[in-house]
Amino acid sequence: MTKAASGLVLVLNSGSSSIKYQLVDPVAGTALLSGLVEQIGEADSPVADHAAGLRLIHQQLVDSGIDLAAVRAVGHRVVHGGNLFHAPTLITDAVVAEVARLAELAPLHNPANVIGIEVARTDFPDVPHVAVFDTGFFHSLPAAAASYAVDHDVATRYGIRRYGFHGTSHEYVSGEVAAVLGRDPGELNIIVLHLGNGASASAVQGGVAVETSMGLTPLEGLVMGTRSGDIDPGVLFHLNRTAQMGVDELDELLNRRSGLKGLSGVNDFRELLEQREAGGALGEAAGLAYDVYIHRLRKYVGAYLAVLGRVDAIAFTAGVGENAPSVREDSLAGLDGLGIVVDPERNRTGKGARVISADGSRTTVLVVPTNEELAIARAAWQFV
């Protein structure tokens, strides 16, 4: 029996306004070093753009004292893989060009992903770089869930379908739910709520995704930090005709000036809660934003209850899902008749993966910290 290869994987997760990184031992499943550069490009941030953020991360790696020669691969989270990329993919110049082209479907993320890839390939030129795609887990959605009711020929020609995003997180968390409950993933129906600056919901049946809230782009679905989520497409026609807003202006409006930020002026959920508590006009705006956020979330939980028929578990994850007890409690409040009961004390205490539902709840409610970095590291290690 041969001994497993040793080494580290650097994982880069370049989001719309942040970059997370980890140095991971993929065999042991542990992180030796991790960090976060956030609020990139915001008015008071010292980090002007993603390139500056990545240079800062590289300096932090150097300063850590860890021998960077131990880095055997770099794994990159890439948001949109289109119809071409589903599995973890070895990065070449052609792959980078395709990821850049797909920025038309993920304008907040794919450009940041490309910058991360280009800078890291310069910093670590002699190791494999591997792209792991957010859309991968949802590639096998049933046709009824993946298809939009638009002209078939147009949809086929231009690749219009529901792709879904945050797939690495949804896949990881649904697997962790089974582990926490000591159950076979194949026998569980799970709703996963990935709530961060970007937010998405999924329905997972027997370990396979059967529905998700994001669509052709990461714009559809839940209310997010700066994105509107679901909106009547007629709003766009109305603004085009009455306000003479062009495509680029509408893109900017819905992707960067909507969601929590559009309603309250802030997109950081921590600031939103502080503003809500402060009261006054700003507090009123923050309160409305919070209520809209919760209302949309409850609608998706209800819809996925109907899609799955039976829900064994609901899991909250990502920055808001893991750290905002009020969101967990308010989004599931009053659902006792559907067998969903959150225990207030469990909800507001504890750390790590844990059950927060009451003992009598038919559906188990959990908080499960996501670990996209570990999942990406394991995918990248296959190429070492």
C-alpha positions as CSV (number, residue, x, y, z in Angstrom):
1,M,0.0,0.0,0.0
2,T,1.5,3.3,-1.1
3,K,1.6,6.3,1.3
4,A,-0.6,9.2,0.4
5,A,1.2,12.2,-1.1
6,S,1.8,15.1,1.3
7,G,1.5,18.7,0.6
8,L,-0.9,21.7,0.8
9,V,-3.5,23.2,-1.4
10,L,-4.0,26.9,-1.4
11,V,-7.7,27.6,-1.9
12,L,-8.9,31.0,-3.2
13,N,-12.5,32.0,-3.0
14,S,-12.9,35.4,-4.7
15,G,-16.4,36.7,-4.1
16,S,-18.2,39.8,-5.2
17,S,-16.8,41.9,-2.3
18,S,-14.4,39.6,-0.4
19,I,-11.6,37.1,-0.9
20,K,-11.4,34.1,1.5
21,Y,-8.3,31.9,1.4
22,Q,-7.1,28.8,3.2
23,L,-4.0,26.7,3.2
24,V,-5.4,23.2,3.5
25,D,-4.0,19.8,4.1
26,P,-6.5,17.9,1.9
27,V,-5.5,14.5,3.3
28,A,-5.9,15.4,6.9
29,G,-8.8,17.7,6.2
30,T,-7.4,20.5,8.2
31,A,-6.6,24.2,7.5
32,L,-3.1,25.4,8.5
33,L,-3.9,29.0,7.7
34,S,-6.9,31.0,6.7
35,G,-7.9,34.6,6.2
36,L,-10.4,37.0,4.8
37,V,-10.1,40.2,2.9
38,E,-13.5,41.9,2.8
39,Q,-15.4,45.1,1.9
40,I,-13.2,45.2,-1.3
41,G,-13.8,48.4,-3.3
42,E,-16.1,50.0,-0.8
43,A,-15.7,53.7,0.0
44,D,-13.8,53.4,3.3
45,S,-11.9,50.2,2.6
46,P,-8.1,50.3,2.2
47,V,-8.4,47.5,-0.4
48,A,-9.2,49.1,-3.7
49,D,-9.9,46.1,-5.8
50,H,-9.5,42.3,-6.0
51,A,-5.9,42.5,-7.4
52,A,-4.9,44.5,-4.4
53,G,-6.6,42.0,-2.1
54,L,-4.8,39.1,-3.6
55,R,-1.4,40.8,-3.3
56,L,-2.3,41.4,0.4
57,I,-3.1,37.7,0.8
58,H,0.2,36.7,-0.8
59,Q,2.1,38.9,1.6
60,Q,0.2,37.3,4.5
61,L,1.2,33.9,3.3
62,V,4.9,34.9,3.1
63,D,4.7,36.5,6.6
64,S,3.2,33.4,8.1
65,G,6.5,31.5,7.9
66,I,4.9,28.5,6.3
67,D,7.1,27.0,3.5
68,L,5.2,27.9,0.4
69,A,7.1,25.2,-1.5
70,A,4.7,22.8,0.2
71,V,1.8,24.2,-1.9
72,R,1.2,21.4,-4.4
73,A,-1.9,22.9,-6.0
74,V,-4.2,25.9,-6.1
75,G,-7.9,25.5,-6.1
76,H,-10.1,28.3,-7.3
77,R,-13.8,28.8,-6.7
78,V,-15.4,29.8,-10.0
79,V,-19.0,30.9,-10.0
80,H,-20.2,30.2,-13.5
81,G,-19.3,27.3,-15.6
82,G,-22.0,27.6,-18.2
83,N,-22.8,24.5,-20.2
84,L,-19.2,23.6,-20.7
85,F,-17.8,23.1,-17.1
86,H,-19.4,20.8,-14.6
87,A,-16.5,18.9,-12.9
88,P,-13.4,20.3,-11.3
89,T,-11.2,21.4,-14.3
90,L,-7.5,21.9,-14.7
91,I,-6.9,25.6,-15.6
92,T,-5.4,26.5,-18.9
93,D,-5.3,29.7,-20.9
94,A,-8.3,28.5,-22.8
95,V,-10.2,27.8,-19.6
96,V,-9.4,31.3,-18.2
97,A,-10.7,32.8,-21.5
98,E,-13.9,30.9,-21.2
99,V,-14.4,31.8,-17.5
100,A,-13.9,35.5,-18.5
101,R,-16.5,35.1,-21.4
102,L,-19.0,33.7,-18.9
103,A,-18.8,37.0,-16.9
104,E,-21.8,38.1,-19.0
105,L,-23.8,35.6,-16.8
106,A,-22.0,36.4,-13.5
107,P,-20.9,40.0,-13.7
108,L,-20.1,40.4,-10.0
109,H,-18.1,37.2,-9.6
110,N,-16.5,35.7,-12.7
111,P,-14.3,38.8,-13.3
112,A,-13.1,38.5,-9.7
113,N,-12.5,34.8,-10.2
114,V,-10.4,35.5,-13.3
115,I,-8.2,38.0,-11.4
116,G,-7.7,35.5,-8.7
117,I,-6.6,32.9,-11.2
118,E,-4.3,35.2,-13.1
119,V,-2.5,36.5,-10.0
120,A,-2.2,33.1,-8.4
121,R,-0.8,31.5,-11.6
122,T,1.9,34.2,-11.5
123,D,2.6,33.6,-7.8
124,F,2.5,29.8,-8.1
125,P,3.6,29.0,-11.7
126,D,4.7,25.4,-11.2
127,V,1.7,23.7,-9.7
128,P,-1.7,22.7,-11.1
129,H,-4.4,25.3,-10.8
130,V,-7.9,23.8,-10.6
131,A,-11.3,25.5,-11.1
132,V,-14.3,24.2,-9.1
133,F,-17.5,25.5,-10.4
134,D,-20.5,26.8,-8.3
135,T,-22.8,25.5,-10.9
136,G,-21.6,22.0,-10.9
137,F,-23.9,20.5,-8.2
138,F,-26.9,21.8,-10.0
139,H,-26.0,20.5,-13.5
140,S,-28.3,17.5,-13.0
141,L,-31.5,19.4,-12.0
142,P,-34.6,17.8,-13.4
143,A,-35.7,19.4,-16.7
144,A,-38.8,20.8,-15.1
145,A,-36.7,22.7,-12.6
146,A,-33.9,23.7,-14.9
147,S,-36.1,25.0,-17.8
148,Y,-37.5,28.4,-18.2
149,A,-40.9,28.8,-20.1
150,V,-39.4,30.8,-23.0
151,D,-39.1,30.0,-26.7
152,H,-37.4,26.6,-26.9
153,D,-35.1,27.5,-29.8
154,V,-34.0,30.7,-28.2
155,A,-33.2,28.9,-24.9
156,T,-31.3,26.2,-26.7
157,R,-29.3,28.6,-28.9
158,Y,-28.2,30.9,-26.0
159,G,-27.9,28.4,-23.2
160,I,-30.8,29.7,-21.2
161,R,-31.5,27.5,-18.2
162,R,-31.4,27.4,-14.5
163,Y,-27.7,26.8,-13.6
164,G,-27.8,27.5,-9.8
165,F,-24.9,28.7,-7.7
166,H,-23.1,28.1,-4.4
167,G,-23.2,24.5,-5.4
168,T,-20.0,23.6,-3.6
169,S,-21.5,24.9,-0.4
170,H,-24.9,23.2,-0.9
171,E,-23.3,19.9,-1.7
172,Y,-20.9,20.1,1.3
173,V,-23.6,21.2,3.8
174,S,-26.1,18.6,2.7
175,G,-23.4,15.9,3.2
176,E,-22.6,17.3,6.7
177,V,-26.2,17.3,7.7
178,A,-26.3,13.5,7.1
179,A,-23.1,13.1,9.1
180,V,-24.5,15.2,12.0
181,L,-27.7,13.2,12.1
182,G,-25.9,9.8,11.5
183,R,-28.1,9.1,8.5
184,D,-27.6,7.8,5.0
185,P,-27.6,10.9,2.7
186,G,-29.6,8.8,0.2
187,E,-32.6,8.7,2.5
188,L,-32.8,12.4,3.5
189,N,-34.7,15.3,2.0
190,I,-32.9,18.6,3.0
191,I,-33.4,22.3,2.4
192,V,-30.1,24.1,2.5
193,L,-30.2,27.9,3.1
194,H,-26.9,29.5,2.1
195,L,-27.2,33.0,3.4
196,G,-24.3,35.4,2.9
197,N,-23.8,38.6,0.9
198,G,-25.1,36.3,-1.9
199,A,-27.9,34.0,-0.8
200,S,-29.4,30.9,-2.2
201,A,-31.7,28.0,-1.3
202,S,-31.7,24.4,-2.5
203,A,-33.8,21.3,-2.2
204,V,-31.7,18.2,-2.0
205,Q,-33.3,14.8,-2.3
206,G,-31.2,11.7,-1.6
207,G,-28.0,13.7,-2.0
208,V,-29.1,15.1,-5.4
209,A,-30.2,18.7,-6.0
210,V,-33.7,18.9,-7.4
211,E,-34.3,22.6,-7.1
212,T,-32.4,25.8,-6.4
213,S,-33.3,29.5,-6.1
214,M,-30.6,31.1,-8.4
215,G,-31.0,30.8,-12.1
216,L,-29.2,31.6,-15.3
217,T,-27.2,34.1,-13.2
218,P,-26.8,34.6,-9.5
219,L,-29.3,37.4,-9.6
220,E,-32.5,35.3,-9.2
221,G,-34.0,34.1,-5.9
222,L,-33.6,35.4,-2.4
223,V,-32.9,39.0,-1.4
224,M,-29.2,39.5,-1.2
225,G,-26.7,42.1,-0.1
226,T,-26.8,44.2,-3.3
227,R,-28.9,42.0,-5.6
228,S,-32.7,42.2,-5.9
229,G,-33.4,38.5,-6.2
230,D,-36.8,37.7,-7.8
231,I,-38.3,40.6,-9.7
232,D,-41.0,41.0,-12.3
233,P,-39.2,41.2,-15.7
234,G,-41.7,43.9,-16.6
235,V,-39.9,46.2,-14.2
236,L,-37.0,46.3,-16.6
237,F,-39.2,47.2,-19.6
238,H,-41.0,49.8,-17.6
239,L,-37.7,51.5,-16.5
240,N,-36.4,51.3,-20.1
241,R,-39.4,53.0,-21.5
242,T,-40.1,55.6,-18.7
243,A,-36.7,56.3,-17.3
244,Q,-34.7,55.5,-20.5
245,M,-32.4,53.2,-18.5
246,G,-30.2,51.1,-20.8
247,V,-29.0,47.6,-20.3
248,D,-25.9,48.5,-18.4
249,E,-27.8,50.8,-16.1
250,L,-30.4,48.1,-15.4
251,D,-27.6,45.6,-14.8
252,E,-25.9,48.0,-12.3
253,L,-29.3,48.7,-10.6
254,L,-30.3,45.0,-10.0
255,N,-26.8,43.6,-9.3
256,R,-25.2,46.4,-7.3
257,R,-27.8,48.9,-6.1
258,S,-30.6,46.6,-5.0
259,G,-31.2,44.0,-2.3
260,L,-30.5,45.1,1.3
261,K,-28.3,48.0,0.0
262,G,-31.1,49.3,-2.2
263,L,-33.7,49.2,0.5
264,S,-31.5,50.4,3.5
265,G,-28.3,51.8,2.2
266,V,-26.1,49.0,3.7
267,N,-25.4,45.5,2.4
268,D,-23.5,44.2,5.4
269,F,-26.0,42.3,7.5
270,R,-24.3,43.3,10.7
271,E,-24.7,46.9,9.9
272,L,-28.3,46.3,8.9
273,L,-29.1,44.9,12.3
274,E,-27.3,47.7,14.1
275,Q,-29.2,50.3,12.0
276,R,-32.5,48.5,12.6
277,E,-31.9,48.7,16.4
278,A,-30.9,52.4,16.3
279,G,-34.4,53.4,15.1
280,G,-35.2,56.7,13.3
281,A,-35.6,57.0,9.6
282,L,-32.5,54.8,8.9
283,G,-33.8,52.2,11.4
284,E,-37.2,52.2,9.6
285,A,-35.5,51.6,6.2
286,A,-33.4,48.8,7.8
287,G,-36.5,47.3,9.3
288,L,-38.3,47.1,6.0
289,A,-35.2,45.6,4.3
290,Y,-35.1,42.9,7.1
291,D,-38.8,42.2,6.7
292,V,-38.5,41.8,2.9
293,Y,-35.5,39.5,3.4
294,I,-37.3,37.3,5.8
295,H,-40.5,37.2,3.8
296,R,-38.7,36.0,0.7
297,L,-36.8,33.4,2.7
298,R,-40.0,32.0,4.1
299,K,-41.6,31.8,0.7
300,Y,-38.7,29.6,-0.6
301,V,-38.9,27.4,2.5
302,G,-42.6,26.8,1.8
303,A,-42.0,26.2,-1.9
304,Y,-39.3,23.6,-1.2
305,L,-41.5,21.9,1.3
306,A,-44.0,21.4,-1.5
307,V,-41.2,20.3,-4.0
308,L,-39.8,17.7,-1.6
309,G,-43.1,16.6,0.0
310,R,-41.3,15.6,3.1
311,V,-38.4,17.6,4.7
312,D,-36.2,15.8,7.2
313,A,-33.8,18.7,7.8
314,I,-33.4,22.4,7.2
315,A,-29.8,23.7,7.4
316,F,-28.6,27.3,7.7
317,T,-25.1,28.1,6.5
318,A,-22.7,30.9,5.4
319,G,-22.1,34.3,7.1
320,V,-25.7,35.3,7.8
321,G,-27.1,31.8,8.2
322,E,-24.4,30.9,10.7
323,N,-24.2,34.1,12.7
324,A,-27.7,35.7,12.7
325,P,-30.0,33.9,15.2
326,S,-32.9,36.3,14.5
327,V,-32.9,35.3,10.8
328,R,-33.1,31.6,11.7
329,E,-35.8,32.2,14.2
330,D,-37.9,34.7,12.3
331,S,-37.8,32.8,8.9
332,L,-39.2,29.7,10.5
333,A,-41.5,31.2,13.1
334,G,-45.1,30.0,13.1
335,L,-44.4,26.9,11.1
336,D,-45.2,24.5,14.0
337,G,-48.2,23.2,12.1
338,L,-45.7,22.0,9.4
339,G,-43.6,20.3,11.9
340,I,-40.8,22.9,12.1
341,V,-40.1,24.2,15.6
342,V,-36.9,26.2,16.5
343,D,-35.8,26.0,20.1
344,P,-34.9,29.6,21.1
345,E,-32.2,28.7,23.5
346,R,-30.4,26.3,21.2
347,N,-30.7,28.8,18.4
348,R,-28.9,31.5,20.3
349,T,-26.2,29.4,21.9
350,G,-23.6,26.9,20.7
351,K,-20.9,26.8,18.0
352,G,-20.1,24.6,15.1
353,A,-22.5,22.2,13.4
354,R,-25.5,21.7,15.8
355,V,-29.2,21.1,16.0
356,I,-31.3,24.1,17.0
357,S,-34.8,22.6,16.6
358,A,-36.9,21.6,19.6
359,D,-37.0,18.0,20.6
360,G,-40.6,17.5,19.3
361,S,-39.9,19.1,15.9
362,R,-40.6,16.6,13.0
363,T,-38.1,18.5,10.9
364,T,-34.6,18.9,12.3
365,V,-33.3,22.4,12.0
366,L,-29.5,22.8,12.0
367,V,-26.7,25.3,11.8
368,V,-23.9,23.8,9.6
369,P,-20.8,25.9,8.9
370,T,-20.0,25.6,5.3
371,N,-16.5,24.6,4.3
372,E,-16.2,25.3,0.5
373,E,-12.5,25.6,0.9
374,L,-12.1,22.0,2.1
375,A,-14.3,20.7,-0.7
376,I,-12.3,22.7,-3.3
377,A,-9.0,21.5,-1.8
378,R,-10.1,17.9,-2.1
379,A,-11.2,18.5,-5.7
380,A,-7.9,20.2,-6.6
381,W,-5.8,17.4,-4.9
382,Q,-7.1,14.9,-7.5
383,F,-4.8,16.7,-10.0
384,V,-1.6,16.4,-7.9
